[in-house]
Amino acid sequence: MRIYLNLRAGDLVIINESFSQKQIGKLAMVIKSDIYNAQILILHTGEKEDFATYKLIKLEDYHERKSN
């Protein structure tokens, strides 16, 4: 089951799924978003990419998952 996130511009996210293994776990900032897709800026590389929102985790949720 895919869970699409409600993201806003400025939200920090972690890339959870990607075709490129190098991108998984990278920190990114949402530039713009709708319910299904988000344009993000990968902070490590400065690249702009489009991602399905279900492939991203909000940073605050990521920390909650790690602590459990």
Residue frames as qw, qx, qy, qz and C-alpha x, y, z in Angstrom:
[[0.000, 0.888, 0.460, 0.000, 0.00, 0.00, 0.00],
 [0.424, 0.305, -0.002, 0.853, 1.38, 3.37, -1.00],
 [0.236, -0.797, -0.422, 0.363, 0.95, 6.31, 1.33],
 [0.363, 0.600, 0.160, 0.694, 1.08, 9.69, -0.36],
 [0.388, -0.395, -0.396, 0.732, 2.26, 12.51, 1.88],
 [0.072, 0.943, 0.297, 0.134, 0.78, 15.95, 2.24],
 [0.626, -0.172, -0.008, 0.760, 3.94, 18.00, 1.71],
 [0.087, 0.975, 0.165, -0.121, 4.43, 21.77, 1.64],
 [0.531, 0.681, -0.198, 0.463, 7.17, 23.90, 0.12],
 [0.109, -0.733, 0.464, -0.485, 10.00, 24.12, 2.63],
 [0.905, -0.337, 0.178, -0.189, 9.41, 20.72, 4.26],
 [0.017, 0.601, -0.797, -0.054, 12.55, 18.69, 4.84],
 [0.954, 0.065, 0.044, -0.290, 12.35, 15.10, 3.63],
 [0.381, -0.441, 0.790, 0.191, 14.50, 11.99, 3.41],
 [0.631, 0.333, -0.508, -0.483, 14.50, 10.02, 0.16],
 [0.695, -0.222, 0.619, -0.292, 13.23, 6.56, 1.09],
 [0.769, 0.259, 0.566, 0.145, 12.94, 4.97, -2.38],
 [0.258, 0.795, -0.292, -0.465, 14.79, 5.75, -5.61],
 [0.911, 0.404, -0.062, 0.054, 16.07, 4.05, -8.73],
 [0.432, 0.632, -0.457, 0.452, 19.47, 5.47, -7.78],
 [0.766, -0.397, -0.436, 0.257, 20.85, 3.82, -4.65],
 [0.427, 0.133, -0.215, 0.868, 23.05, 6.90, -4.14],
 [0.222, -0.459, -0.103, -0.854, 19.97, 9.07, -3.47],
 [0.690, -0.499, -0.507, -0.135, 18.41, 6.86, -0.78],
 [0.630, -0.501, -0.352, 0.477, 18.80, 8.44, 2.65],
 [0.330, 0.194, 0.048, 0.923, 19.66, 11.89, 1.29],
 [0.021, -0.619, -0.471, 0.628, 18.16, 15.01, 2.83],
 [0.179, 0.355, 0.508, 0.764, 16.07, 17.21, 0.54],
 [0.144, 0.373, 0.358, -0.844, 13.82, 20.25, 0.70],
 [0.356, 0.589, 0.717, 0.108, 10.43, 20.36, -1.01],
 [0.109, -0.077, 0.235, 0.963, 10.20, 23.12, -3.62],
 [0.562, 0.043, -0.068, -0.823, 6.62, 22.46, -4.70],
 [0.090, 0.012, 0.991, -0.101, 4.19, 19.61, -4.24],
 [0.652, -0.135, -0.226, -0.711, 0.78, 18.22, -5.02],
 [0.828, -0.302, 0.303, -0.361, -0.80, 15.11, -3.51],
 [0.983, 0.147, 0.092, 0.055, 1.10, 12.66, -5.74],
 [0.750, 0.343, -0.046, 0.563, 4.39, 14.33, -6.69],
 [0.336, -0.898, 0.004, 0.284, 6.93, 16.72, -5.26],
 [0.586, 0.663, -0.213, 0.414, 9.77, 18.67, -6.78],
 [0.705, -0.674, -0.008, 0.218, 12.66, 18.51, -4.33],
 [0.292, 0.827, -0.429, 0.215, 16.10, 20.03, -4.00],
 [0.917, -0.184, -0.246, 0.256, 18.61, 17.43, -2.86],
 [0.273, -0.951, 0.142, 0.025, 20.73, 19.36, -0.39],
 [0.741, -0.379, 0.415, 0.368, 23.87, 17.22, -0.79],
 [0.567, 0.158, 0.543, 0.599, 24.12, 17.68, -4.57],
 [0.103, 0.445, -0.011, -0.890, 22.01, 20.77, -5.31],
 [0.063, -0.100, -0.811, -0.574, 20.01, 18.79, -7.92],
 [0.557, 0.115, 0.229, -0.790, 16.30, 19.35, -8.47],
 [0.101, -0.011, -0.968, -0.230, 14.30, 16.15, -8.96],
 [0.660, -0.168, -0.107, -0.724, 10.67, 15.11, -9.20],
 [0.087, 0.088, -0.967, 0.222, 9.62, 12.31, -6.85],
 [0.552, -0.468, -0.581, -0.373, 6.39, 10.53, -6.03],
 [0.329, -0.649, 0.326, -0.604, 5.49, 11.61, -2.50],
 [0.940, -0.298, 0.006, -0.164, 5.20, 8.00, -1.32],
 [0.833, 0.252, -0.253, 0.423, 8.97, 7.67, -1.91],
 [0.163, 0.546, -0.328, 0.754, 9.71, 10.43, 0.61],
 [0.551, -0.544, -0.582, 0.250, 9.57, 10.61, 4.41],
 [0.124, -0.914, 0.029, -0.385, 9.15, 13.87, 6.31],
 [0.359, 0.455, -0.621, 0.528, 12.22, 14.46, 8.46],
 [0.433, -0.375, 0.456, -0.681, 10.14, 14.64, 11.66],
 [0.938, -0.021, 0.020, -0.346, 8.51, 11.26, 10.85],
 [0.733, 0.412, -0.504, 0.198, 11.90, 9.74, 9.99],
 [0.046, 0.459, -0.654, 0.600, 13.24, 10.55, 13.46],
 [0.716, -0.209, 0.318, -0.586, 10.13, 9.02, 15.08],
 [0.946, 0.192, -0.214, -0.151, 10.62, 5.78, 13.09],
 [0.526, 0.479, -0.593, 0.378, 14.31, 5.59, 14.02],
 [0.199, -0.429, 0.594, -0.651, 13.60, 5.97, 17.74],
 [0.836, -0.115, 0.183, -0.503, 11.01, 3.15, 17.81]]
